Amino acid sequence: MKMESKDWIMFRILLNRFHPKQSDIFLKNMPEGDANNVLNQKLISDDVSKLLTQPESLIEKIHYSWLLDTFKKIPTSLYPSLLASLPQSHVKGVAKAFDIPINKANVSPPIKRFLINTLYKQFEKKEILPIEFLPENQLSILTSFSKQQLVKLIDYLGLYDLAEEIRHIVEKKLLKNIYSCISLKKQQFLKNCLNQKEKLVTPRLDLENWNNDSQKLEKIIHKRGLIRLSYALSGKHPDFIWHLIHLLDSGRGSIVASYYKTEELPGVSQALSMQVINVINFLNKSSKT
């Protein structure tokens, strides 16, 4: 039976745990191709406990909006107890979505675990590798971000598209209206973008027909930021993408998932990854000043 990359990762973890000093001897008994597949997994972790699915920790890390469809599959009679079993960060959003009173139901720890396990089994059918076992990549740091940090990063990433649009605008009044809708901090980053040569050809924003609505402009820029992030992530491990999009709300996460490609986009993904890093560095630097 053909093993998938996820199986080789798990094999490597077990090898690190039980044969840390004798891996070469152990692998000598395997076909050369299989042994190379194990060695190609650049992992030093030997914590096999992470191989076991931990629904409570996974549910806590995902945005509550991903659970709403799953709630609909569960009897409404369980809603109060299930709500009381959720992480505190999820309670308000789920309660509002289903108009459930936030009462502190008395639910024992074993029942809480049972309800969360039930919710998780309904929510996710496949096994997801823990973040600790995923191959390191240029954008691994993103899985440590909060939803708010990711949304901010996406806002700034979309400014690359705005910079490209501004290069085509000659009407001073339109330029003035655009800048009036952008914070001083974003204007500073936009200036950086304008000083860089854009390596990608992207569709125009066509702001000549824009009605000067600042919220509409923010939405346009944010959508472009989501697309850039998606292409930057293309080619990364599918489980890495799973963890990342579930930090976002289901609306934004679904957009990223829809544009993400399983194979890296030659000449595109790497350039956009560098733009993501540029945004991170800018935000980190500006937060210290």
N, C-alpha and C positions, 0 to 999 in steps of 0.2 A: 504494500500500500504506500502511495506517494505521500510524503510528509510535507506539510506547508511550513512557511517561514516561522509561524507562531510556534509550531511544534519544536523547531530547532532551537528557538529561544528558550523554551521550557526545558529542553534537553540540556542546554548549556547551564542553566541555573542549577539543575539537579547534579550536573557534573561538578560544578563549583562547590556544591554543598557536601557531596559524598566522596568525591575523588579529586580534591584540590591539588594534591601533589603527585598524583598518578594518572593524570588525564591522558598523557601521551601513551602510556601503557594500555589504558582502557580503550583509547581510540584506534590503536593498532589492529584491534580485532574487527573493526568496521570497514566497509568498503571505502576506498579513498575519497570518493565524492561525498559520502555521508559525513566522514570525518572533517572534511573541509567545510561543509555546511555548519557543523558545530563550531569550529574554530572561527568562522567568519562572524559569529555573534559576539560582538565586542562588549561583553558584560562581565562585571566583576562581582555582582551581587550573588549571595548564596542564601538569601532569605526565602526559603521555600514556602513560608506561611503566606507570602504575597500571591502565591499561585492559587490560593483558595479565594473564591469570590466573597467579597465582604459587602453585601448589599447596603448596609447602613452607611458605610463610608462613601460608597459610590453615589448613593442618593443625595447625600449631603453636599457633594461637590458639583452636582448638576443644577442647572437653573430650574426652578419649580415649574415653569411653563411646559417643560417636556413631559411632565407627569399628568397634565390635564386630560389628554385623550385616554390615558390608562385608567384614570379615575372613573371614566364613563363606563368601563367594563366591569366595575366592582359594584356590588349592591349598595345602594344609598344608605342602607341601615348601618353600614360599617363606616360611613364618612366621619362621624364624630370621633370614634376611636382611632381611625386612621389619621385624622388630622392631629390628634393629640400625640401620635407616634412620630410625626414628621419632625425633621430638624426645625428649630425655631425660625430660621431664615426663610423657610418655605411656607409657614403657616398662614401668614397674612395674605399672600398672593393666591393660594389655593382656596382659602375661605372666601375671598372676594369673588373668585371665578365661579364658585358653586353656591354662593350665598349661604355659607355654613356659619352658624354662630361660633365664635371663638370661646368655647367653654373648656375649662381645664378638666377634661374627662379623666377619671381615675383608671389608668391602664397600667398593668403590671409590666415590668421589664420583659418577661418571656413573651407576653402577648404583643408587646411593641415589636419585638424582633420578628415574631411570626407575621404580623401585619406588613412590616417593611419588606420581609422576604417575599410575601405574596405580591406586593406592589411591584417589586423589582422583577419578579418572574414574568409578570404581565407586561412590564415596560420593555425589557430587553431580553431577546431570545438567544443571542450569541454571547460567547465568552469574550470579554474584553481584557487585554493584557494590562496590568497595572502600569502606571507611568514609569515606575522605577525600572521596569524591564524593557522599555522601549529603546531602540537605538537613538543615541544622541544625534541631534541635528542642529543646524544653524539657528532654528527658531524654537528650540526646546524650552527656552525661558518663558514662552507665552503660556504654558500650562500652569505657571505659578501666578499668573495675573488674575485679578478679580474681573467680574463682568464689567464693572465701571472702567477699569483700566483698559480693557480690550476695546470697549466702545470709544474711549478717548483716542486710542491708537488708530482705530478705523477712521475717525473724524479727520485726523491729521494726514493719514495715508491718502485720503481722497483729495487733499490739497495739491497733490502732484497733477491730478487731472485739471484742477482749476488753474494751475500755473500754465499748463499747455493751452487752455482756453484763452487765458489772458494774453498770451503771445499773439493771438489772432484778432484781438479787439483793439480798435483804433478810436472808438468813441469815448471821449473823456468822461462824459456824464455816466455812461454805463460802468466804466471802471470805478468811478467814485461811489456809485451805488453798491457795487460788489464789495469794495473795501469797507464800506460803512456797516456791512452785515457780518464782518469778521472781527473777532477779538484781536487786540494788539499782539498777543502771543502767537496767534495763528498767522497774523500778517508777517511776523518775524520769520516763521517757518516757511511761509509762502515765498518770501524773498529768497530764502535759501534754495527753494525749488526752482525759482526763476533763474538763479545763478548756475544751476546745473543743467547739463544737456540731457534732455529726455531721450532715453534709448528705445522707447517703445512708441508705436503709433497707436493711439487710442481714439475712439469716436469722439467727435466734438460734443460739448455740452449744449451748444446752441443757445447761449444766454441772451442772444439778440431778442428772443421772444419771451424772455423771463419778465415777470411782472413786478420785480423788486421786492417780492415777499421773502424775507430773511429765512423763515422756516422752510419754505420750498427749496431755497438754495442749500440749506443745511442737509435736507433729505437727499438732494441730488448728489452732493459731495459725499455723503455717508454711503450711499449705494455704490459709488465708484470705489470708495475705500474697501468695502466688502469684497468687491470683485478683485481688486488688487491683492488683498489678503488671500483670497481663494487660489489665485494663480501662483502666489508665492509659496503656498502650502502644497501645491501639486507635486506629486512624486513622494511625499512624506508617507510614513507608515499609516495605514488606515486607522489603526487604533489610536494613534497620536491625534489624528483628525477628530475621531470620536470624542476624546477627552476635551479637546479644544472647543469644538462647536457646542458641546453641552455646558460649557461655562457661560456661553451666551444664551440669551433667550431663544426660544424655538424659531421665532421669525427670522432673526439675524443668522442663527446657526443653520437654518435650512437654506438660506441664500448662499452661504459659504459652501455648504455641501453640494449644492446644485452646480456651482462653477468649478469646484475642485476636480482635478483630473488625477487618475491613479498614476499616470506617468508624468515625470517632470517635463515641463514645456521648455525645449531648448532655447536658450538665449532670453527667456522670459522669466522663468521661476527664480533663477539666481539673481537677476537684476532686481526683481521685486522683493526678494528676501533682503537684499541690501537696503532697499528703501524702508522696509519694516524696521531694520536695525537702526537706520538713520533716525527714524521717528522715535524709537525707544531712547536712543542716546540724547536726542534733543529734549525730550520730556524729562529725562533724568537730570540733565544739566540745568534746565530751566527751573526745576523744582528746588535746586540748591542755591539759586540766586535770588 
